[in-house]
Amino acid sequence: MQHKIFTRLTITCFFLLVCLTGGFSMAQPVPAPDSVKDCTLKLDGIHQAVSCLETLTPIPPVAVASCGAAVTLSYEDQYYNLGCSVSGFQGYFALSHWAVSKIKGDGGVDVTGAPNSILVEGANNASVLVTPESEASFRIAIPAYGFVSFDWSYIGGSNLLDQAFWIDINGERTDELHANNTAGNFFFGPLEAGDILALNAASSVEGFKVELANFEFHSNAMGVIERRWEATDEAGHQGSFTQWVSINKPELSQVTFPANFDGFEYPVLGRSDSIDPEWTGFPVIDGDGLLSTSEDQFPLIGSNTPFDLTWKDESIFDNGQCITFREWTVTDRCGNNVLQHTQIIKFQGGCPDAAEPLPFGQQNMPGAPSNPGPIDLGPAVSSTQITPVTMESVRPKGLPENWYRPGD
């Protein structure tokens, strides 16, 4: 389900006055060796979202060193497969990936202490176990743009006095336990990468349990990279920044089908031509929807998209020509949305047999083999070819082959 690799990038930069917005940053005050003031090293950056068909280029955070020292940056990656959606507390949302801390009196969290209360996994759900006279906050950063939903229910005594359970997003309460609300269905979104989802609980002398079930995270991201940036300046001061890189699937509307060979869009095929899709075209994913621009086109077959491709041919012989109606069907496994299109292919002289196909434009070269004369096939002939598009990985182009291994 997940595969950890280590990628390091070293960048030397000097004090910058302008920094990017978004994400997390950590500043560590340290004594300056030649100054009476303290020095700080702070990282600030943005989260990325790239198509699974694009080349992934790291965007480093901005390092701000108040003492002006040169800074070295490096990063470490952890990849999580999200698929079409995440169901249950697994992968990125595994319980071990949630941070736990005590709740301070002002409603904030104390990251220096570990509470007694715990978050445990059951057969098909999870539970927040709150020990007597304790409080705890279980938090996780949202990895990509999407929606979160789950069911929760309070299990404990009838006395709710001093028993508290609430859910917040970025510190703002969105759902909570009270006398008339001891269970609920939490649904929130859209959430941005880096938003913090927190489950908070505080008990009296009794203690209680909250059961969590049917956890779902829906996103257009097929996977996400949790990239941990580390910075060190010349004096040894350190800072860190966590960046989330969403690997998004393309939209079904970006699929463009091959043109017709009907004498209008493209010429009618000659007697020695082949109607195999290798020569008459496969559907592609097109960034701008224009066939005239090929730099933003990516083959659908063999891509890392969750699209399945099938086609079916029906051929008839009419007035000296073979006319093939090729029905393309593209199915998006995320949501089962279907896109269909019929390509018209006309062939001079008769319907082709299985003779050796030649690239378009080379059929009339000297010495090129030719098919037999026109063959009247009579009634319509149907043939079906099914080519599944395997989702072997969600490795963007440009990364090493071992960036993600299928089945991990």
C-alpha positions as CSV (number, residue, x, y, z in Angstrom):
1,M,0.0,0.0,0.0
2,Q,2.9,2.3,0.6
3,H,6.5,2.5,-0.3
4,K,9.1,4.6,1.4
5,I,12.0,6.1,-0.5
6,F,14.6,8.7,0.3
7,T,15.3,11.5,-2.1
8,R,17.6,14.3,-1.2
9,L,17.9,17.7,-2.8
10,T,20.6,20.1,-1.7
11,I,20.0,23.8,-2.3
12,T,22.0,26.7,-0.9
13,C,20.2,29.9,-0.4
14,F,20.7,33.2,1.4
15,F,18.5,35.3,3.5
16,L,15.2,36.1,1.7
17,L,12.8,38.9,2.6
18,V,9.8,37.4,0.8
19,C,8.3,33.9,1.6
20,L,5.5,31.8,0.2
21,T,2.2,31.4,2.0
22,G,0.6,28.1,3.1
23,G,1.8,25.0,4.8
24,F,3.6,24.6,8.1
25,S,6.8,26.1,9.3
26,M,9.0,25.7,12.4
27,A,11.3,28.3,13.8
28,Q,14.0,27.5,16.4
29,P,15.5,30.4,18.3
30,V,19.1,29.9,19.0
31,P,21.9,32.2,20.2
32,A,23.8,34.0,17.5
33,P,27.5,33.5,17.8
34,D,28.5,37.1,17.1
35,S,25.4,39.0,18.1
36,V,23.4,39.7,21.3
37,K,20.2,38.8,19.5
38,D,18.7,35.4,18.9
39,C,18.8,33.8,15.4
40,T,15.9,32.0,13.9
41,L,15.6,29.6,10.9
42,K,12.2,29.3,9.4
43,L,10.8,27.4,6.4
44,D,7.7,28.3,4.6
45,G,6.3,26.9,1.4
46,I,3.3,25.7,-0.7
47,H,1.8,22.3,-1.3
48,Q,1.8,20.9,-4.9
49,A,-0.8,19.2,-7.0
50,V,0.4,17.6,-10.3
51,S,-1.2,15.3,-12.9
52,C,-0.1,11.7,-12.9
53,L,1.0,12.3,-16.5
54,E,3.3,15.2,-15.7
55,T,6.9,15.3,-14.7
56,L,7.2,15.9,-11.0
57,T,9.6,18.8,-10.2
58,P,10.1,19.6,-6.5
59,I,9.2,23.1,-5.4
60,P,11.4,23.8,-2.3
61,P,10.2,26.0,0.5
62,V,11.7,29.4,1.2
63,A,14.3,29.4,4.0
64,V,14.5,32.6,6.1
65,A,17.5,32.9,8.3
66,S,17.3,36.0,10.5
67,C,21.1,36.1,10.9
68,G,21.7,35.9,7.1
69,A,23.5,32.6,7.2
70,A,23.6,30.4,4.1
71,V,21.1,27.5,4.4
72,T,21.2,23.9,3.0
73,L,17.9,22.2,2.2
74,S,17.2,18.4,1.9
75,Y,14.0,16.4,1.8
76,E,12.7,12.9,2.4
77,D,9.6,11.4,0.7
78,Q,6.9,9.0,1.9
79,Y,4.4,7.9,-0.7
80,Y,0.8,6.9,0.1
81,N,-1.6,5.4,-2.4
82,L,-5.1,6.9,-2.2
83,G,-6.7,5.1,-5.2
84,C,-10.1,6.4,-6.0
85,S,-10.9,6.9,-2.3
86,V,-9.7,5.8,1.1
87,S,-12.0,3.6,3.1
88,G,-11.2,2.9,6.7
89,F,-8.3,3.9,8.8
90,Q,-5.5,2.6,6.6
91,G,-2.7,3.9,4.5
92,Y,-2.2,7.6,5.1
93,F,-5.0,7.6,7.6
94,A,-3.8,4.6,9.6
95,L,-4.1,5.2,13.3
96,S,-0.3,5.2,13.7
97,H,-0.2,8.3,11.5
98,W,-2.4,10.4,13.8
99,A,-0.5,12.7,16.2
100,V,-1.7,12.6,19.9
101,S,-1.3,15.4,22.5
102,K,-2.8,16.8,25.6
103,I,-5.4,19.6,25.5
104,K,-4.4,22.8,27.3
105,G,-6.9,24.9,29.3
106,D,-7.2,27.5,26.4
107,G,-8.4,24.8,24.0
108,G,-5.0,24.4,22.4
109,V,-2.8,21.4,22.4
110,D,0.3,20.6,24.4
111,V,2.7,18.6,22.2
112,T,5.1,18.0,25.1
113,G,3.0,15.5,27.0
114,A,1.4,12.2,26.0
115,P,-2.1,11.6,27.3
116,N,-3.4,8.3,28.7
117,S,-6.3,8.2,26.3
118,I,-5.7,6.3,23.1
119,L,-7.0,5.8,19.6
120,V,-7.4,2.0,18.8
121,E,-8.5,0.1,15.8
122,G,-11.3,-2.5,15.8
123,A,-12.4,-5.1,13.3
124,N,-14.2,-2.6,11.0
125,N,-13.8,0.7,12.9
126,A,-11.8,2.6,15.4
127,S,-12.4,3.9,18.9
128,V,-11.3,6.8,21.1
129,L,-10.7,5.4,24.6
130,V,-10.8,8.2,27.1
131,T,-9.5,7.2,30.5
132,P,-10.9,8.9,33.7
133,E,-9.9,12.4,34.3
134,S,-8.0,12.8,31.1
135,E,-8.0,14.7,27.9
136,A,-6.5,14.1,24.5
137,S,-6.4,15.5,20.9
138,F,-5.9,13.2,17.9
139,R,-4.9,15.1,14.8
140,I,-3.9,14.4,11.2
141,A,-3.1,16.7,8.3
142,I,-5.3,16.4,5.2
143,P,-3.0,15.3,2.4
144,A,-4.9,16.6,-0.6
145,Y,-8.0,18.5,-1.7
146,G,-11.0,16.4,-0.8
147,F,-13.8,15.5,1.5
148,V,-13.9,13.5,4.8
149,S,-16.8,11.6,6.3
150,F,-17.3,9.1,9.2
151,D,-19.9,8.1,11.8
152,W,-19.3,8.6,15.5
153,S,-21.2,7.4,18.6
154,Y,-20.7,8.0,22.3
155,I,-20.5,4.9,24.5
156,G,-20.6,5.5,28.2
157,G,-22.8,6.3,31.2
158,S,-26.0,8.4,30.9
159,N,-24.4,11.2,32.9
160,L,-22.7,13.5,30.3
161,L,-21.6,16.0,32.9
162,D,-18.0,16.9,32.3
163,Q,-17.8,14.4,29.4
164,A,-16.7,16.1,26.2
165,F,-16.0,15.0,22.6
166,W,-15.7,17.3,19.7
167,I,-14.3,17.5,16.2
168,D,-12.6,20.5,14.8
169,I,-11.0,21.6,11.5
170,N,-8.0,24.0,12.0
171,G,-9.1,24.6,15.6
172,E,-12.7,25.5,14.8
173,R,-15.4,23.2,16.2
174,T,-17.7,21.5,13.6
175,D,-19.4,18.8,15.6
176,E,-19.6,17.8,19.3
177,L,-21.2,15.7,22.0
178,H,-24.0,17.1,24.1
179,A,-27.2,15.9,25.7
180,N,-29.2,15.8,22.5
181,N,-26.3,14.7,20.3
182,T,-24.6,11.5,21.4
183,A,-24.0,10.3,17.8
184,G,-23.6,11.8,14.4
185,N,-22.4,11.6,10.8
186,F,-19.5,13.9,10.2
187,F,-19.1,15.2,6.7
188,F,-16.8,18.1,5.8
189,G,-15.3,19.6,2.7
190,P,-13.8,20.6,0.6
191,L,-10.6,20.5,2.6
192,E,-7.2,21.7,1.4
193,A,-3.9,20.0,1.7
194,G,-2.5,20.8,5.1
195,D,-5.8,21.4,6.9
196,I,-5.8,19.8,10.3
197,L,-8.6,17.3,11.3
198,A,-8.7,16.8,15.1
199,L,-10.7,14.4,17.4
200,N,-10.8,15.9,20.9
201,A,-12.0,14.3,24.1
202,A,-12.1,15.1,27.8
203,S,-13.6,13.0,30.6
204,S,-14.6,13.3,34.3
205,V,-14.1,10.5,36.8
206,E,-15.9,7.9,34.7
207,G,-14.1,7.8,31.4
208,F,-15.9,6.8,28.2
209,K,-15.5,5.6,24.6
210,V,-16.4,7.0,21.2
211,E,-16.7,4.6,18.3
212,L,-15.7,5.7,14.8
213,A,-17.0,3.9,11.7
214,N,-17.3,4.2,7.9
215,F,-14.3,6.5,7.5
216,E,-14.0,7.8,3.9
217,F,-11.7,10.3,2.2
218,H,-12.7,11.2,-1.3
219,S,-10.3,13.1,-3.5
220,N,-9.2,13.5,-7.1
221,A,-5.7,12.5,-6.0
222,M,-4.6,9.0,-6.8
223,G,-1.7,9.3,-4.4
224,V,0.1,11.7,-2.2
225,I,3.8,12.3,-1.4
226,E,4.5,13.5,2.2
227,R,7.7,15.4,1.7
228,R,9.6,16.4,4.8
229,W,12.0,19.3,4.2
230,E,14.9,19.9,6.5
231,A,17.1,23.0,6.6
232,T,20.4,23.6,8.3
233,D,22.3,26.9,8.3
234,E,26.1,27.3,8.6
235,A,25.9,27.7,12.3
236,G,24.0,24.4,12.7
237,H,20.6,25.8,13.4
238,Q,17.7,23.7,12.0
239,G,14.2,24.1,10.7
240,S,11.6,21.8,9.0
241,F,8.6,22.0,6.7
242,T,6.1,19.3,5.7
243,Q,4.9,19.5,2.1
244,W,2.1,17.4,0.5
245,V,2.3,16.7,-3.2
246,S,-1.0,15.4,-4.7
247,I,-0.7,13.1,-7.7
248,N,-4.1,13.8,-9.4
249,K,-5.8,11.8,-12.1
250,P,-6.9,13.6,-15.3
251,E,-10.6,14.4,-15.9
252,L,-12.6,12.1,-18.2
253,S,-13.5,15.2,-20.3
254,Q,-9.8,15.4,-21.3
255,V,-10.0,12.2,-23.3
256,T,-9.8,13.0,-27.0
257,F,-10.8,10.4,-29.6
258,P,-9.0,9.8,-33.0
259,A,-10.4,11.5,-36.1
260,N,-12.5,9.8,-38.8
261,F,-11.0,8.5,-42.0
262,D,-14.0,9.4,-44.0
263,G,-12.7,11.7,-46.7
264,F,-13.4,14.8,-44.7
265,E,-11.3,14.8,-41.5
266,Y,-8.7,12.4,-43.0
267,P,-8.6,10.7,-46.4
268,V,-10.3,7.4,-47.0
269,L,-7.8,4.6,-46.5
270,G,-6.3,2.8,-49.5
271,R,-6.5,-0.8,-50.4
272,S,-3.2,-1.7,-48.7
273,D,-3.8,0.3,-45.6
274,S,-4.5,-1.1,-42.1
275,I,-7.4,-0.1,-39.9
276,D,-5.6,-1.3,-36.8
277,P,-5.7,1.4,-34.1
278,E,-1.9,1.4,-34.2
279,W,-2.3,3.2,-37.5
280,T,-5.7,4.8,-37.3
281,G,-5.2,6.2,-33.8
282,F,-6.0,5.5,-30.1
283,P,-7.7,7.9,-27.7
284,V,-5.4,10.2,-25.9
285,I,-5.5,12.5,-22.9
286,D,-5.3,16.0,-24.2
287,G,-4.6,18.9,-22.0
288,D,-6.2,21.6,-24.2
289,G,-8.6,19.4,-26.3
290,L,-6.9,20.4,-29.6
291,L,-5.5,17.6,-31.8
292,S,-3.3,20.2,-33.5
293,T,-1.1,20.5,-30.4
294,S,0.6,17.3,-29.5
295,E,3.0,18.4,-26.7
296,D,0.2,18.1,-24.1
297,Q,-1.2,14.8,-25.3
298,F,-0.5,11.5,-23.5
299,P,-1.5,8.0,-24.6
300,L,-4.4,6.5,-22.7
301,I,-3.1,2.9,-23.2
302,G,-0.3,2.2,-20.8
303,S,-0.9,5.3,-18.7
304,N,-1.2,5.4,-14.9
305,T,-4.8,6.6,-15.0
306,P,-7.7,4.7,-13.6
307,F,-9.3,4.5,-17.1
308,D,-10.3,1.3,-18.8
309,L,-10.4,1.4,-22.7
310,T,-12.4,-1.0,-24.9
311,W,-13.5,-0.8,-28.6
312,K,-15.8,-2.7,-30.9
313,D,-15.8,-2.8,-34.7
314,E,-18.7,-3.2,-37.0
315,S,-17.9,-3.3,-40.8
316,I,-20.2,-3.2,-43.8
317,F,-19.4,-3.3,-47.5
318,D,-21.2,-0.6,-49.4
319,N,-20.8,0.7,-52.9
320,G,-17.3,-0.4,-53.4
321,Q,-16.1,0.6,-49.9
322,C,-15.7,-1.0,-46.5
323,I,-17.1,1.2,-43.8
324,T,-16.0,0.4,-40.2
325,F,-17.8,1.9,-37.3
326,R,-15.4,1.7,-34.3
327,E,-17.2,2.3,-31.0
328,W,-14.7,3.4,-28.3
329,T,-15.7,3.1,-24.6
330,V,-13.6,4.7,-21.8
331,T,-14.7,3.9,-18.3
332,D,-13.4,5.8,-15.2
333,R,-13.1,3.3,-12.4
334,C,-13.4,6.1,-9.9
335,G,-17.2,6.6,-10.1
336,N,-17.8,4.3,-13.0
337,N,-18.4,7.2,-15.4
338,V,-18.5,6.2,-19.1
339,L,-17.5,8.1,-22.2
340,Q,-18.3,6.7,-25.7
341,H,-17.5,7.7,-29.2
342,T,-17.8,6.2,-32.7
343,Q,-15.0,6.6,-35.2
344,I,-15.7,6.1,-38.9
345,I,-13.1,4.4,-41.0
346,K,-13.6,4.0,-44.8
347,F,-11.5,1.6,-46.8
348,Q,-11.3,1.7,-50.6
349,G,-12.1,-1.5,-52.4
350,G,-13.3,-3.8,-49.7
351,C,-12.9,-4.7,-46.0
352,P,-9.3,-5.6,-45.1
353,D,-8.1,-9.0,-43.9
354,A,-5.3,-9.6,-41.4
355,A,-2.5,-8.8,-43.8
356,E,0.7,-7.1,-42.6
357,P,-0.2,-3.6,-41.5
358,L,2.0,-0.7,-42.7
359,P,2.3,2.8,-41.3
360,F,0.0,5.3,-42.9
361,G,1.8,7.0,-45.8
362,Q,4.1,4.0,-46.6
363,Q,1.5,1.7,-48.2
364,N,2.4,2.8,-51.8
365,M,6.2,2.5,-51.4
366,P,7.9,0.3,-54.0
367,G,8.0,-3.3,-52.8
368,A,5.3,-2.8,-50.2
369,P,3.0,-5.9,-49.9
370,S,-0.6,-5.4,-50.9
371,N,-3.8,-7.1,-49.8
372,P,-5.9,-9.2,-52.3
373,G,-8.6,-7.5,-54.3
374,P,-11.9,-6.3,-52.9
375,I,-13.7,-8.9,-50.7
376,D,-17.4,-8.6,-50.2
377,L,-18.1,-9.8,-46.7
378,G,-21.8,-9.6,-47.1
379,P,-23.7,-8.9,-43.9
380,A,-22.1,-6.7,-41.2
381,V,-19.2,-8.3,-39.3
382,S,-18.5,-7.5,-35.7
383,S,-15.3,-7.9,-33.8
384,T,-14.4,-6.9,-30.3
385,Q,-11.0,-6.1,-28.8
386,I,-10.7,-5.3,-25.1
387,T,-7.5,-3.8,-23.8
388,P,-7.5,-3.0,-20.1
389,V,-5.4,0.0,-19.0
390,T,-3.4,-1.3,-16.1
391,M,-2.7,1.1,-13.2
392,E,0.8,-0.3,-12.4
393,S,1.7,2.7,-10.4
394,V,1.2,6.4,-10.1
395,R,4.8,7.3,-10.8
396,P,4.9,10.7,-12.6
397,K,7.2,10.8,-15.5
398,G,10.8,11.7,-14.7
399,L,11.1,9.7,-11.4
400,P,13.1,6.5,-11.0
401,E,11.5,3.2,-11.9
402,N,11.6,2.1,-8.3
403,W,9.7,5.2,-7.0
404,Y,6.7,3.0,-6.4
405,R,6.3,-0.8,-6.7
406,P,2.9,-2.3,-7.5
407,G,1.5,-4.3,-4.6
408,D,3.4,-2.4,-1.9
